[in-house]
């Protein structure tokens, strides 16, 4: 690791704020460094002491006459800026502030924290914290921390690095993993993240040769795009990133004019990011330990077919139920496999999947038989992985099974996992054999299934990792969008049509003009055209199913009169006459430019169900048609597109093309466009068409040149 080398592997450390009070953060840090065998130089700092813990104590950072890589600060918040000033004068590269009392404490703390950032930016210091527990480099015995991170049990060395905004809870993740014999490289608590944040550490850890897997706990991020890029970088590097996002509940409704915005929440965007990067979501302590066990086995699950064998039918059922929720299936075994199984499975057992070996089969005398059964399953082309349900098998039987399992697991790429509910006090010898061989063992069948499903998703993400760069910005024609404005339907649809989203055939009839409807196909719809009336039906501004020119003329007069009466201050472009779309399925699509994630595209079931059922899927823009197809496949209404009860098969690929075009539009115009609403988007047997659209500009931004001329006839 180069970027943070001397932060995470410092050659010398000064600790400001030591005292005879053992509980003081600085005092704990010095003692933790010494107790754990840190080999670098340690400089305690406090002008009240000449010596601390057997070391010379310095009156200030500037009084230290040797180079310092890292300064740990544990003094009261008000004194921290002065320490930072001294660090700047000393040309220290890294400062880690353990102290609390900053923005988490109120207005005064906010000002103090802002001062720290100003000092860091001015001097080139990289600041970790404040209000954090510190960091640990297990390999190099660097315990630049206090509190739980310095206490027993000591973490084992390994290839997992953990970055956490919450030091206390994050260390709970580390301890849960340690109980599963997961070893660590780094544990880093980022606290308030005034300067260096979790995402920057993740990016650096991907470049660390001794980090094989990264776990992160975050409560939020300032830049979702950087997290997106870090996730893709980790996936490409073969270093899985496990992420626990705290605070996933709805943060409140968005104040917006579009349906799209009201149907989105921050957690939706995180879930989209996981799907586009291969980031593995965790939401339980045991998931982190289970998934890391699975990943450290070094296997890949190339298909969703799983074979189960054991002596507990109930265990197999529980596994199947859990696996089905995540796309795993108990695959059919080939005829050749069943023939290979027949000599080794008792006649009262079963040679289909799950394979029932019957009670008592896991025994010392059957070790070779167990191995033969396992090899037959592992070599079946339909089998992607195997789960062995030892369940409540005792010590001698578990050990015999373990010897067979580790031989088979070690010979191939397919994962072999074990469910065992017996405690270590009974099955310790077998468990030790599994741990040494890297065979994952889970205390329930559902946890085994969940871990295998994670491996399947990760493999799918790796195969779909986009190789191409972002689409280039498209050339656009000039028209100004005023900050905070809402474009009319005519303008909005024209923009989207130019971007590649099919729209209905429209004719704009200006105030006082006579409609020229030559070539229009009836029935048609008449709608008021105004940038100030986004919801036209609310003021009687829409008339449907008009079957004659006479009806159209009457409707034009009526909707115009309604608009003048009920929205007297609205600017009226005129009235839009559009051919009605017959048949098909009503979708809703749109985009929102999120302040953290940037443009995000949504598609879902439309009509009256849109905001009731919220059957929707999300992705961060821009994306390709394959990603758009995946979005559509996620919808609960997706089976309808294939034709049900005699219904027509709908052109799903045309919808995917429209969504990809919408994503490019949202990305290219992210500096000017806040929201796009396409509602309804009709999916028909021979294409897709936007029947209505709304484009909303960002507030307080300079106008952007875009193609937004009113529709004439098409």
PEQUICOR-V345093 format. One record per pair of residues at least 24 apart in sequence whose C-alpha atoms are under 10 Angstrom apart, sorted by the first residue. I is the first residue (numbers start at 1). J is the second residue. Records with the same first field share a line. If there is no record, write none. Layout:
# PEQUICOR-V345093
I = J, J
This chain:
# PEQUICOR-V345093
1 = 204, 205, 206, 207, 208, 209, 210, 211
2 = 204, 205, 207, 208
3 = 200, 201, 203, 204, 205, 207, 208
4 = 93, 94, 126, 201, 204, 205, 208
5 = 69, 204, 208
6 = 68, 69, 70, 93, 94
7 = 69, 70, 71, 93, 94, 95, 96, 126, 127, 128, 135, 137, 142, 144
8 = 69, 70, 94, 135, 136, 137, 140, 142, 143, 144, 186, 187, 188
9 = 40, 69, 70, 136, 137, 139, 140, 141, 142
10 = 38, 39, 40, 41, 68, 69, 70, 71, 94, 137, 140, 142, 144
11 = 38, 39, 40, 41, 42, 67, 68, 69, 70, 142
12 = 38, 39, 40, 41, 42, 43, 66, 67, 68, 69, 70, 71
13 = 40, 41, 42, 43, 44, 67, 68, 69, 70, 71, 72, 94, 95, 142, 144
14 = 41, 42, 43, 44, 45, 57, 58, 60, 61, 64, 67, 68, 69, 70, 71, 72, 73, 95
15 = 42, 43, 44, 45, 46, 57, 58, 60, 61, 70, 71, 72, 73, 74, 75, 95, 96, 144
16 = 43, 44, 45, 46, 47, 57, 58, 59, 60, 61, 71, 72, 73, 74, 75, 80, 83, 97
17 = 44, 45, 46, 47, 60, 72, 73, 74, 75, 76, 99
18 = 44, 45, 46, 47, 48, 49, 52, 53, 57, 73, 74, 75
19 = 44, 45, 46, 48, 49, 51, 52, 53
20 = 49, 52, 53
23 = 146, 147
24 = 74, 75, 99, 146, 147
25 = 72, 73, 74, 75, 97, 98, 99, 133, 134, 145, 146, 147
26 = 72, 73, 74, 75, 97, 98, 99, 144, 145, 146
27 = 52, 53, 74, 145, 146
28 = 74, 143, 144, 145, 146, 147, 150, 151
29 = 72, 73, 74, 98, 133, 134, 142, 143, 144, 145, 146, 147, 149, 150
30 = 55, 72, 143, 144, 145, 146
31 = 143, 144, 145, 146, 150
32 = 141, 142, 143, 144, 145, 146, 147, 149, 150, 151
33 = 136, 141, 142, 143, 144, 145, 150
34 = 141, 142, 143
35 = 141, 143, 150
36 = 138, 140, 141, 142, 143, 150, 154
37 = 140, 141, 142, 143
38 = 137, 138, 140, 141, 142, 143, 144
39 = 140, 141, 142
40 = 140, 141, 142
41 = 66, 67, 68, 69
42 = 68, 70, 71
43 = 68, 71
44 = 71, 72
45 = 71, 72, 73
46 = 75
60 = 86, 87
61 = 85, 86, 87, 88, 89, 90, 92
62 = 86, 87, 88, 89, 90, 91
63 = 90
64 = 90
65 = 90
66 = 90
67 = 91, 92
68 = 92, 93, 94
69 = 93, 94, 95
70 = 94, 95, 96, 126, 144
71 = 95, 96, 97, 127, 144
72 = 96, 97, 98, 99, 128, 134, 144, 145
73 = 97, 98, 99, 129, 130, 134
74 = 98, 99, 100, 130, 131, 145, 146
75 = 99, 100
76 = 100, 101, 102
77 = 101, 102, 109, 112, 113, 130, 131
78 = 102, 108, 109, 112, 113
79 = 112
80 = 112, 113, 115, 116, 130
81 = 112, 113, 115, 116, 117, 118, 119, 120
82 = 116, 119
83 = 116
84 = 115, 116, 117, 119, 120, 123, 125, 127
85 = 116, 119, 120, 123
87 = 119, 120, 123, 125
88 = 119, 120, 122, 123, 124, 125
89 = 123
91 = 123, 124, 125
92 = 123, 124, 125, 126
93 = 120, 123, 124, 125, 126, 127
94 = 120, 124, 125, 126, 127, 128
95 = 120, 125, 126, 127, 128, 129, 130
96 = 126, 127, 128, 129, 130, 131, 132, 133, 134, 135, 144, 145, 190
97 = 127, 128, 129, 130, 131, 132, 133, 134, 145, 190, 191, 192
98 = 128, 129, 130, 131, 132, 133, 134, 144, 145, 146, 189, 190, 191
99 = 129, 130, 131, 132, 133, 191
100 = 129, 130, 131, 132, 133, 191, 192
101 = 130, 131
102 = 129, 130, 131, 192
103 = 130, 131, 192, 194
104 = 131, 192
113 = 192, 194
114 = 194
116 = 194, 195
117 = 194, 195
118 = 195
120 = 194, 195
121 = 195
125 = 195
126 = 194, 195, 196
127 = 190, 193, 194, 195, 196, 197
128 = 188, 189, 190, 191, 192, 193, 194, 195, 196, 197
129 = 165, 189, 190, 191, 192, 193, 194, 195, 196, 197
130 = 189, 190, 191, 192, 193, 194, 195
131 = 165, 166, 167, 189, 190, 191, 192, 193, 194
132 = 164, 165, 166, 167, 168, 188, 189, 190, 191, 192, 193
133 = 164, 165, 166, 167, 168, 170, 171, 188, 189, 190, 191
134 = 167, 187, 188, 189, 190, 191
135 = 162, 163, 164, 167, 186, 187, 188, 189, 190
136 = 161, 162, 184, 185, 186, 187, 188, 189
137 = 161, 184, 185, 186, 187, 188
138 = 183, 184, 185, 186, 187
139 = 183, 184, 185, 186, 210
140 = 185, 186
142 = 186
143 = 187
144 = 188
145 = 188, 189
148 = 172
149 = 174, 175, 187, 188, 189
153 = 178, 179
154 = 178
155 = 179, 181, 182, 183, 184, 185, 186, 187
156 = 181, 182, 183, 184, 185
157 = 181, 182, 183, 184, 185, 186
158 = 182, 183, 184, 185, 186, 210, 211, 212, 213
159 = 183, 184, 185, 186, 209, 210, 211, 212, 213, 214, 296
160 = 184, 185, 186, 187, 205, 210, 211, 212, 213, 214, 215, 239, 240, 241, 292, 296
161 = 185, 186, 187, 188, 201, 202, 205, 206, 208, 210, 211, 212, 213, 214, 215, 216, 241
162 = 186, 187, 188, 189, 198, 201, 202, 205, 211, 213, 214, 215, 216, 217, 241, 242, 243
163 = 187, 188, 189, 190, 197, 198, 199, 201, 202, 205, 214, 215, 216, 217, 218, 243
164 = 188, 189, 190, 191, 197, 198, 201, 215, 216, 217, 218, 219, 243, 244
165 = 189, 190, 191, 192, 193, 197, 198, 216, 217, 218, 219, 220, 246
166 = 190, 191, 192, 217, 218, 219, 246
167 = 191, 217
169 = 217, 285
170 = 215, 216, 217, 218, 244, 285
172 = 285
173 = 215, 216, 217, 244, 284, 285, 286, 287, 288, 289
174 = 215, 285, 288, 289
175 = 285, 289
176 = 285, 286, 287, 288, 289, 290
177 = 285, 286, 287, 288, 289, 290, 291, 292, 293
178 = 289
179 = 289
180 = 286, 288, 289, 290, 292, 293, 435, 440, 441, 442
181 = 289, 292, 293, 435
182 = 289, 290, 292, 293, 296, 435
183 = 292
184 = 210, 211, 212, 213, 214
185 = 210, 211, 212, 213, 214
186 = 210, 211, 214
187 = 214, 215, 216
188 = 216
189 = 216, 217
190 = 218
193 = 221, 222
197 = 221, 222
198 = 222, 227
199 = 223, 224, 226, 227, 228, 229, 230, 231
200 = 226, 227, 230
201 = 230
202 = 227, 230, 231, 233, 234, 241
203 = 227, 229, 230, 231, 233, 234
204 = 230
205 = 234, 239
206 = 230, 231, 233, 234, 235, 236, 237, 238, 239, 240, 241
207 = 233, 234, 237, 239
211 = 239
212 = 237, 238, 239, 240, 241, 295, 296
213 = 238, 239, 240, 241, 242, 292, 295, 296
214 = 239, 240, 241, 242, 243, 292
215 = 240, 241, 242, 243, 244, 279, 280, 281, 282, 288, 292
216 = 241, 242, 243, 244, 245, 281, 282, 288
217 = 242, 243, 244, 245, 246, 282, 283
218 = 243, 244, 245, 246, 247
219 = 244, 245, 246, 247, 248
220 = 245, 246, 247, 248, 266, 596
221 = 245, 596, 597
222 = 595, 596, 597
223 = 595, 596, 597, 598
224 = 269, 270, 273, 594, 595, 596, 597, 598, 620
225 = 273, 596, 597, 598, 599, 620
226 = 596, 597
227 = 270, 273, 274, 277, 279, 597
228 = 270, 272, 273, 274, 276, 277, 278, 279, 597, 620
229 = 273, 276, 277
230 = 277, 279
231 = 273, 274, 276, 277, 278, 279, 280
232 = 273, 274, 276, 277, 278, 279, 461, 462, 465, 466
233 = 277, 465
234 = 277, 278, 279
235 = 277, 278, 279, 458, 459, 461, 462, 463, 465
236 = 277, 278, 461, 462, 463, 465, 466, 467
238 = 462
239 = 295
240 = 278, 279, 280, 292, 295, 458
241 = 274, 277, 278, 279, 280, 281, 458
242 = 274, 278, 279, 280, 281, 282, 283, 287, 288, 291, 292
243 = 274, 279, 280, 281, 282, 283, 288
244 = 280, 281, 282, 283, 284, 285, 287, 288
245 = 270, 281, 282, 283
246 = 283
256 = 592, 674, 675, 696
257 = 486, 533, 534, 535, 675, 676, 677, 694, 695, 696
258 = 534, 535, 590, 591, 592, 675, 676, 677, 678, 679, 693, 694, 695, 696
259 = 588, 589, 590, 610, 611, 675, 676, 677, 678, 679, 694
260 = 588, 589, 590, 591, 592, 601, 602, 603, 604, 610, 611, 616, 675, 676, 677, 678, 679
261 = 590, 591, 592, 593, 594, 602, 674, 675, 676, 677
262 = 611
263 = 602, 604, 610, 611, 612, 613, 614, 615, 616
264 = 591, 592, 600, 601, 602, 614, 616, 617, 618
265 = 594
266 = 594, 596, 597
268 = 600, 602, 616, 617, 618, 619
269 = 594, 596, 597, 598, 599, 600, 601, 602, 617, 618, 619, 620
270 = 597, 618, 619, 620
271 = 617, 618, 619
272 = 600, 601, 602, 617, 618, 619, 620, 631
273 = 597, 600, 618, 619, 620
274 = 461, 619
275 = 457, 458, 460, 461, 618, 619, 620, 627, 630, 631
276 = 461, 464, 465, 466, 619, 620, 623, 627
277 = 458, 461, 462, 464, 465, 466
278 = 454, 457, 458, 459, 460, 461, 462, 464, 465
279 = 457, 458, 461
280 = 454, 455, 457, 458
281 = 454
286 = 442, 447
287 = 447, 450, 451, 454
288 = 451
289 = 442, 451
290 = 440, 441, 442, 443, 447, 448, 450, 451, 452, 454
291 = 440, 447, 448, 450, 451, 452, 453, 454, 455
292 = 440, 451
293 = 417, 435, 438, 439, 440, 441, 442, 451
294 = 415, 416, 417, 438, 439, 440, 441, 442, 448, 451, 452, 454, 455
295 = 415, 438, 440, 451, 452, 454, 455, 458
296 = 438, 439, 440
297 = 409, 410, 413, 415, 416, 417, 435, 437, 438, 439, 440
298 = 413, 414, 415, 438, 439
299 = 385, 409, 410, 412, 413, 414, 415, 416, 439, 455
300 = 384, 385, 413, 414, 415, 452, 455, 456, 458, 459
301 = 383, 384, 385, 413, 414, 415, 452, 453, 454, 455, 456, 457, 458, 459, 460
302 = 383, 384, 385, 413, 414, 415, 455, 456, 457, 458, 459, 460
303 = 328, 329, 331, 381, 382, 383, 384, 385, 414, 456, 459, 460
304 = 328, 329, 330, 331, 382, 383, 384, 385, 452, 453, 455, 456, 457
305 = 329, 330, 331, 332, 333, 381, 382, 383, 384, 385, 386
306 = 330, 331, 332, 333, 353, 354, 377, 378, 382, 383, 384, 385, 386, 387, 415, 416, 449, 452
307 = 331, 332, 333, 352, 353, 354, 355, 374, 377, 378, 380, 382, 383, 384, 385, 386, 387, 388, 416
308 = 352, 353, 354, 355, 356, 374, 377, 383, 385, 386, 387, 388, 389, 416, 417, 418
309 = 350, 351, 352, 353, 354, 355, 356, 357, 358, 370, 373, 374, 377, 386, 387, 388, 389, 390, 418
310 = 354, 355, 356, 357, 358, 359, 361, 362, 370, 387, 388, 389, 390, 391, 393, 418, 419
311 = 349, 354, 355, 356, 357, 358, 359, 360, 361, 362, 388, 389, 390, 391, 392, 393
312 = 354, 355, 356, 357, 358, 359, 389, 390, 391, 392, 393
313 = 354, 355, 356, 357, 358, 389
314 = 389, 391, 445
315 = 388, 389, 390, 391, 419, 444, 445, 446
316 = 353, 354, 355, 356, 387, 388, 389, 445, 446
317 = 354, 445, 446
318 = 444, 445, 446, 447, 449
319 = 387, 389, 419, 444, 445, 446, 447, 448, 449, 450
320 = 354, 445, 446, 449
321 = 445, 446, 449
322 = 445, 446, 447, 448, 449, 450, 453
323 = 445, 446, 447, 448, 449, 450, 451, 452, 453
324 = 449, 450, 453
325 = 449, 450, 453
326 = 449, 450, 452, 453, 454, 456, 457
327 = 453, 456, 457
328 = 384, 449, 450, 452, 453, 456
329 = 383, 384
330 = 354, 382, 383, 386
331 = 382, 383, 384
332 = 380, 382, 383
333 = 376, 377, 380, 381, 382, 383
334 = 377, 380, 381, 382, 383
335 = 380
336 = 376, 380
337 = 373, 375, 376, 377, 378, 379, 380, 381
338 = 373, 376, 377, 380
339 = 376
340 = 372, 373, 375, 376, 377
341 = 369, 372, 373, 374, 375, 376, 377
342 = 373
343 = 369, 372, 373
344 = 368, 369, 370, 371, 372, 373
345 = 369, 370, 373
353 = 377
354 = 387, 388
355 = 388
356 = 389
359 = 393
360 = 393, 394, 397
361 = 393, 397, 401
362 = 390, 393, 394, 396, 397, 398, 399, 400, 401, 402
363 = 393, 394, 395, 396, 397, 398, 399, 400, 401
364 = 396, 397, 398, 399, 400, 401, 403
365 = 397, 400
366 = 397, 400, 401, 404
367 = 397, 399, 400, 401, 402, 403, 404, 405
368 = 400, 401, 403, 404
369 = 401, 404
370 = 400, 401, 402, 403, 404, 405, 408
371 = 400, 401, 402, 403, 404, 405, 406, 407, 408
372 = 404, 408
373 = 404
374 = 404, 405, 407, 408, 409, 416
375 = 404, 405, 407, 408, 409, 411, 412
378 = 408, 409, 411, 412, 413, 414, 415, 416
379 = 412, 414
383 = 414
384 = 413, 414, 415, 416, 452, 456
385 = 413, 414, 415, 416, 417, 452, 456
386 = 414, 415, 416, 417, 418, 452
387 = 415, 416, 417, 418, 419, 440, 441, 445, 448, 449, 452
388 = 416, 417, 418, 419, 420, 441, 445, 448
389 = 417, 418, 419, 420, 421, 441, 442, 444, 445, 448
390 = 418, 419, 420, 421, 422, 441
391 = 418, 419, 420, 421, 422, 442, 443, 444, 445
392 = 419, 420, 421, 422, 423, 427
393 = 420, 421, 422, 426, 427
394 = 420, 421, 422, 423, 426, 427, 430
395 = 422, 423, 424, 425, 426, 427, 428, 429, 430, 431
396 = 426, 427, 429, 430
397 = 427, 430
398 = 422, 426, 427, 428, 429, 430, 431
399 = 427, 428, 429, 430, 431, 432, 433, 434
400 = 430
401 = 430
402 = 429, 430, 431, 432, 433, 434, 437, 439
403 = 430, 433, 434, 437
405 = 433, 434, 437, 439
406 = 433, 434, 435, 436, 437, 438, 439
407 = 437
409 = 434, 437, 438, 439
410 = 437, 438, 439
415 = 439, 440, 452, 455
416 = 440, 441, 452
417 = 441, 442, 445, 448, 449, 451, 452
418 = 442, 443, 444, 445, 448
419 = 443, 444, 445, 446, 447, 448, 449
420 = 444, 445
421 = 445
464 = 626, 627
466 = 623, 624, 627
470 = 621, 622, 623, 624, 664, 667
471 = 622, 623, 624, 664, 667, 668
472 = 664, 667, 668
473 = 664, 665, 667, 668, 669
474 = 499, 664, 665, 668, 669
475 = 668, 706, 707
476 = 668, 669, 705, 706, 707, 708
477 = 705, 706, 707, 708, 709
478 = 704, 705, 706, 707, 708, 709
479 = 703, 704, 705, 706, 707, 708, 709
480 = 672, 702, 703, 704, 705, 706, 707, 708
481 = 672, 673, 695, 696, 697, 698, 701, 702, 703, 704, 705, 706, 707, 708
482 = 672, 696, 697, 698, 699, 700, 701, 702, 703, 704
483 = 672, 673, 674, 696, 697, 698, 699, 700, 701, 702, 703, 704
484 = 672, 673, 674, 696, 697, 698, 699, 700, 701, 702, 703
485 = 531, 532, 673, 674, 695, 696, 697, 698, 699, 700, 703
486 = 530, 531, 532, 533, 534, 673, 674, 675, 676, 694, 695, 696, 697, 698
487 = 529, 530, 531, 532, 533, 534, 676, 693, 694, 695, 696, 697, 708, 710
488 = 528, 529, 530, 531, 532, 533, 534, 571, 572, 573, 692, 693, 694, 695, 696, 708, 710
489 = 527, 528, 529, 530, 531, 533, 534, 536, 576, 678, 691, 692, 693, 694, 695, 710, 711
490 = 528, 529, 530, 531, 573, 574, 575, 576, 577, 692, 693, 694, 708, 709, 710, 711, 712
491 = 529, 530, 531, 693, 694, 695, 707, 708, 709, 710, 711
492 = 531, 676, 677, 678, 692, 693, 694, 695, 696, 707, 708, 709, 710, 711
493 = 678, 690, 691, 692, 693, 694, 695, 708, 709, 710, 711
494 = 693, 707, 708, 709, 710, 711, 712
495 = 665, 693, 695, 706, 707, 708, 709, 710, 711
496 = 658, 661, 662, 665, 666, 676, 678, 690, 693, 694, 695, 707, 708
497 = 658, 661, 662, 689, 690, 708
498 = 661, 665, 707, 708
499 = 658, 660, 661, 662, 663, 664, 665, 666, 668, 707
500 = 657, 658, 659, 660, 661, 662, 664, 665
501 = 654, 655, 657, 658, 659, 660, 661, 662, 665, 678, 681, 688, 689, 690
502 = 654, 655, 657, 658, 661, 681, 687, 688, 689, 690, 691
503 = 578, 678, 681, 682, 688, 689, 690, 691, 692, 693
504 = 577, 578, 579, 580, 581, 681, 682, 688, 689, 690, 691, 692, 714
505 = 577, 578, 579, 580, 581, 689, 690, 691, 711, 712, 713, 714
506 = 576, 577, 578, 579, 580, 691, 710, 711, 712, 713, 714
507 = 575, 576, 577, 578, 579, 710, 711, 712, 713, 714
508 = 573, 574, 575, 576, 577, 578, 710, 711, 712, 713
509 = 556, 573, 574, 575, 576, 577, 711, 712
510 = 572, 573, 574, 575, 576
511 = 556, 557, 560, 572, 573, 574, 575
512 = 557, 574
513 = 574, 575
514 = 553, 556
515 = 549, 552, 553, 556, 575, 576, 577
516 = 549, 577, 713
517 = 549, 552, 577, 578, 713
518 = 549, 713
519 = 713, 714
520 = 549, 577, 578, 579, 713, 714
521 = 547, 548, 578, 579, 580
522 = 546, 547, 548, 549, 578, 579, 580
523 = 547, 548, 549, 552, 578, 579, 580, 581, 582
524 = 548, 549, 551, 552, 577, 578, 579, 580, 581
525 = 552, 555, 556, 576, 577, 578, 579, 580, 581, 691
526 = 551, 552, 553, 554, 555, 556, 558, 559, 575, 576, 577, 578, 579, 580
527 = 555, 556, 559, 560, 574, 575, 576, 577, 578, 692
528 = 555, 556, 558, 559, 560, 561, 562, 563, 572, 573, 574, 575, 576, 577
529 = 559, 560, 563, 571, 572, 573, 574, 575, 576, 577, 710
530 = 563, 570, 571, 572, 573, 574, 575, 576
531 = 570, 571, 572, 573, 694, 695, 696
532 = 567, 569, 570, 571, 572
533 = 563, 567, 570, 571, 572
534 = 693, 694, 695, 696
535 = 694
536 = 563
538 = 566
539 = 563, 564, 565, 566, 567
540 = 566
541 = 566, 575
542 = 575, 576, 577
543 = 577
544 = 578, 579, 580
545 = 579, 580
546 = 577, 579, 580
552 = 577
573 = 710
576 = 710, 711, 712
577 = 713
578 = 691, 692, 713
579 = 691
580 = 691
581 = 681, 682, 683, 684, 688, 689, 690, 691
582 = 682, 684
583 = 648, 682, 683, 684, 685
584 = 641, 647, 648, 649, 650, 651, 681, 682, 683, 684, 685, 686, 687, 688, 689
585 = 637, 640, 641, 650, 680, 681, 682, 683, 684, 685, 688
586 = 610, 679, 680, 681, 682, 683, 684, 688, 689, 690, 691
587 = 615, 616, 637, 655, 678, 679, 680, 681, 682, 683, 688, 690
588 = 615, 616, 677, 678, 679, 680, 681, 682, 690, 692, 693
589 = 616, 617, 618, 655, 658, 659, 662, 676, 677, 678, 679, 680, 681, 690, 693
590 = 618, 659, 662, 663, 666, 675, 676, 677, 678, 679, 681, 693, 694, 695
591 = 618, 619, 620, 621, 659, 662, 663, 665, 666, 667, 673, 674, 675, 676, 677, 678, 695
592 = 620, 621, 666, 670, 673, 674, 675, 676, 677, 696
593 = 620, 621, 666, 667, 669, 670, 671, 672, 673, 674, 675, 676, 698
594 = 620, 670, 674, 675
595 = 674
597 = 621
598 = 666, 667, 670, 671, 674
599 = 663, 664, 665, 666, 667, 668, 669, 670, 671, 673, 674, 675
600 = 663, 666, 667, 675
601 = 628, 631, 659, 660, 662, 663, 664, 666, 667, 675, 676, 677
602 = 628, 631, 632, 659, 662, 663, 676, 677, 678
603 = 628, 631, 632, 635, 655, 659, 678, 681
604 = 631, 632, 634, 635, 636, 637, 638, 681
605 = 632, 635, 636, 637, 638, 680, 681
606 = 678, 679, 680, 681, 682
607 = 679, 680, 681
610 = 679, 680
619 = 663
620 = 663, 666, 667
621 = 659, 660, 661, 662, 663, 664, 665, 666, 667, 668, 670
622 = 659, 660, 661, 662, 663, 664, 665, 666, 667, 668
623 = 659, 660, 661, 662, 663, 664, 667
624 = 656, 657, 659, 660, 661, 663, 664
625 = 653, 654, 655, 656, 657, 658, 659, 660, 661
626 = 653, 656, 657, 660
627 = 656, 659, 660
628 = 652, 653, 655, 656, 657, 658, 659, 660, 661, 663
629 = 653, 654, 655, 656, 657, 659, 660
630 = 656
631 = 656, 659
632 = 656, 659
641 = 683, 684, 685
642 = 685
643 = 685
647 = 685
648 = 684, 685
649 = 683, 684, 685, 686
650 = 683, 684, 685, 686, 687, 688
651 = 683, 684, 685, 686, 687, 688
652 = 683, 684, 685, 686, 687, 688
653 = 683, 686, 687, 688
654 = 683, 684, 685, 686, 687, 688, 689
655 = 681, 682, 683, 684, 687, 688, 689
656 = 688
657 = 687, 688
658 = 687, 688, 689, 690
669 = 697, 704, 705, 706
670 = 697, 698
671 = 697, 698, 701, 702, 703, 704
672 = 696, 697, 698, 699, 700, 701, 702, 703, 704, 705, 706
673 = 697, 698, 699, 701, 703, 704
674 = 698, 699
